[in-house]
């Protein structure tokens, strides 16, 4: 059984849970999702999901329980697979856990949120319906892009860390969560 840690400070946490369970079902893998609220919750997880939300509020909320400081150490030391979406991608970049730099709210305010078909290269090339909510933007090219909105990179895969500027958990396509489970199984 795989234990998947899910940071529970903000964002579409329950939608990520649903996507993880659906991906596990399709892969015929047993998972347990551990809700991470404090650093003591981290021990023994096989993979991690950092959901979207407001990155500054998430950092502030985690201070008293040292959740994020514990997660950054775990990612650096144990090299566990990580899926960071939207604000999760921002935090990964700000901590230097991915090389690709990112800018917050780069597509505009809430009213400029949108959906658009994107190109994905993950186990072959295909289309995906990207959901962009106050989305960040990668500010430099990446050596490891995996998703594009027209010519703009919206997803990167650096070692065991996948960072996406969109919200795959708000769709019925579970391939990014399946990737996480497959990496955790290796």
C-alpha positions as CSV (number, residue, x, y, z in Angstrom):
1,X,0.0,0.0,0.0
2,X,1.2,3.5,-0.9
3,X,0.9,6.4,1.5
4,X,0.3,9.7,-0.3
5,X,0.7,12.9,1.7
6,X,-1.7,15.7,0.9
7,X,-0.9,19.2,2.3
8,X,-4.2,20.3,3.8
9,X,-3.7,24.0,4.3
10,X,-5.7,25.3,1.4
11,X,-6.8,24.6,-2.2
12,X,-8.8,21.8,-3.8
13,X,-7.7,19.2,-1.4
14,X,-10.8,17.0,-1.6
15,X,-10.7,17.1,-5.4
16,X,-7.1,15.9,-5.3
17,X,-8.2,13.1,-3.0
18,X,-10.9,12.1,-5.5
19,X,-8.3,12.2,-8.4
20,X,-5.8,10.1,-6.4
21,X,-8.4,7.4,-5.6
22,X,-9.6,7.3,-9.2
23,X,-6.0,7.0,-10.5
24,X,-5.3,4.3,-7.9
25,X,-8.4,2.4,-9.0
26,X,-7.4,2.6,-12.7
27,X,-3.9,1.4,-11.8
28,X,-5.2,-1.3,-9.4
29,X,-3.0,0.1,-6.6
30,X,-4.0,0.4,-3.0
31,X,-3.4,3.8,-1.5
32,X,-3.9,5.6,1.8
33,X,-4.1,9.4,1.8
34,X,-2.6,11.0,4.8
35,X,-3.8,14.6,5.5
36,X,-0.7,16.6,6.3
37,X,-1.3,19.5,8.8
38,X,1.9,19.4,10.9
39,X,5.4,18.2,10.5
40,X,4.8,15.0,12.6
41,X,2.3,13.9,9.9
42,X,5.0,13.6,7.3
43,X,6.9,10.5,8.4
44,X,6.5,7.4,6.1
45,X,4.8,9.1,3.1
46,X,5.7,7.7,-0.3
47,X,4.6,10.7,-2.4
48,X,3.3,14.2,-1.9
49,X,0.6,16.5,-3.4
50,X,1.0,20.3,-2.9
51,X,-2.4,21.7,-4.0
52,X,-3.2,25.2,-5.2
53,X,-4.4,28.0,-3.0
54,X,-2.8,31.3,-2.0
55,X,0.9,30.6,-1.6
56,X,1.6,33.3,1.0
57,X,-1.3,32.3,3.2
58,X,-0.2,28.7,2.9
59,X,3.3,29.5,4.1
60,X,2.0,31.6,7.0
61,X,-0.5,28.9,8.0
62,X,2.2,26.2,8.1
63,X,4.6,28.1,10.3
64,X,3.2,27.1,13.7
65,X,3.3,23.4,12.9
66,X,6.4,23.6,10.7
67,X,4.7,21.6,8.0
68,X,6.4,23.1,5.0
69,X,9.9,23.2,6.5
70,X,9.5,19.4,7.2
71,X,8.2,18.8,3.7
72,X,11.1,20.7,2.0
73,X,13.6,18.7,4.0
74,X,11.9,15.4,3.1
75,X,11.8,16.3,-0.7
76,X,15.5,17.2,-0.6
77,X,16.7,14.3,1.5
78,X,14.4,11.4,0.3
79,X,13.7,12.6,-3.3
80,X,10.0,11.4,-3.0
81,X,7.7,12.1,-6.0
82,X,5.8,15.4,-5.8
83,X,2.9,16.9,-7.7
84,X,2.6,20.6,-7.1
85,X,-0.3,22.4,-8.8
86,X,-0.6,26.2,-9.1
87,X,0.4,27.6,-5.6
88,X,2.1,24.2,-5.0
89,X,4.3,24.9,-8.1
90,X,5.0,28.4,-6.7
91,X,6.2,27.0,-3.4
92,X,8.4,24.4,-5.1
93,X,10.0,27.2,-7.2
94,X,10.4,29.6,-4.3
95,X,12.1,26.9,-2.2
96,X,14.5,26.1,-5.1
97,X,13.2,22.5,-5.4
98,X,12.7,23.1,-9.1
99,X,15.0,25.2,-11.3
100,X,12.2,26.8,-13.2
101,X,11.3,30.3,-11.9
102,X,7.6,31.3,-11.6
103,X,5.6,34.4,-11.2
104,X,2.4,34.5,-9.1
105,X,-1.0,35.5,-10.7
106,X,0.6,36.1,-14.0
107,X,-2.6,35.5,-16.1
108,X,-4.5,38.1,-14.1
109,X,-7.1,38.2,-11.3
110,X,-9.9,35.8,-10.5
111,X,-12.1,37.0,-13.3
112,X,-9.4,36.3,-15.9
113,X,-9.4,32.6,-14.9
114,X,-10.0,30.3,-17.9
115,X,-10.0,26.8,-19.3
116,X,-8.1,25.9,-22.4
117,X,-6.9,22.8,-24.3
118,X,-3.2,22.2,-23.7
119,X,-0.7,19.9,-25.1
120,X,0.8,17.3,-22.8
121,X,3.8,15.1,-23.3
122,X,3.6,12.5,-20.6
123,X,3.8,8.8,-21.7
124,X,3.2,10.1,-25.3
125,X,1.7,13.3,-26.6
126,X,-1.9,14.2,-26.1
127,X,-4.4,17.0,-25.3
128,X,-5.7,18.0,-21.9
129,X,-8.3,20.4,-20.7
130,X,-6.3,22.8,-18.5
131,X,-8.1,24.8,-15.8
132,X,-6.2,28.0,-14.9
133,X,-7.4,29.9,-11.8
134,X,-5.3,33.0,-11.0
135,X,-2.6,31.0,-12.6
136,X,1.1,31.5,-12.2
137,X,3.5,31.6,-15.1
138,X,6.9,30.1,-15.6
139,X,9.2,33.0,-16.3
140,X,12.0,31.1,-17.9
141,X,12.2,28.1,-20.2
142,X,12.7,24.8,-18.6
143,X,14.9,21.9,-19.6
144,X,12.1,19.6,-18.8
145,X,8.7,20.9,-20.1
146,X,5.8,18.5,-20.3
147,X,2.8,20.8,-20.9
148,X,2.2,23.8,-23.2
149,X,-0.6,26.3,-23.6
150,X,0.1,27.2,-27.3
151,X,3.9,28.0,-27.0
152,X,4.0,28.7,-23.3
153,X,5.2,26.1,-20.9
154,X,2.6,25.4,-18.2
155,X,4.0,22.1,-16.8
156,X,7.5,20.9,-16.0
157,X,9.0,17.6,-14.7
158,X,12.3,18.0,-13.0
159,X,13.6,14.7,-11.5
160,X,10.8,13.4,-9.3
161,X,8.9,16.8,-9.1
162,X,6.1,17.7,-11.4
163,X,5.0,21.4,-11.2
164,X,1.8,22.5,-13.0
165,X,0.4,26.0,-13.3
166,X,-3.1,24.6,-13.9
167,X,-5.5,22.4,-11.8
168,X,-5.7,18.8,-13.1
169,X,-7.7,17.8,-10.0
170,X,-10.7,19.9,-11.4
171,X,-11.0,17.6,-14.4
172,X,-11.9,13.9,-14.9
173,X,-8.5,13.2,-16.4
174,X,-6.3,11.6,-13.8
175,X,-3.1,11.1,-15.7
176,X,-1.0,13.5,-13.5
177,X,-2.1,11.7,-10.4
178,X,-1.5,8.4,-12.0
179,X,2.1,9.6,-12.8
180,X,2.6,10.3,-9.1
181,X,1.4,6.9,-8.0
182,X,3.5,5.1,-10.6
183,X,6.6,7.0,-9.5
184,X,5.8,6.2,-5.9
185,X,5.5,2.5,-6.8
186,X,9.0,2.4,-8.3
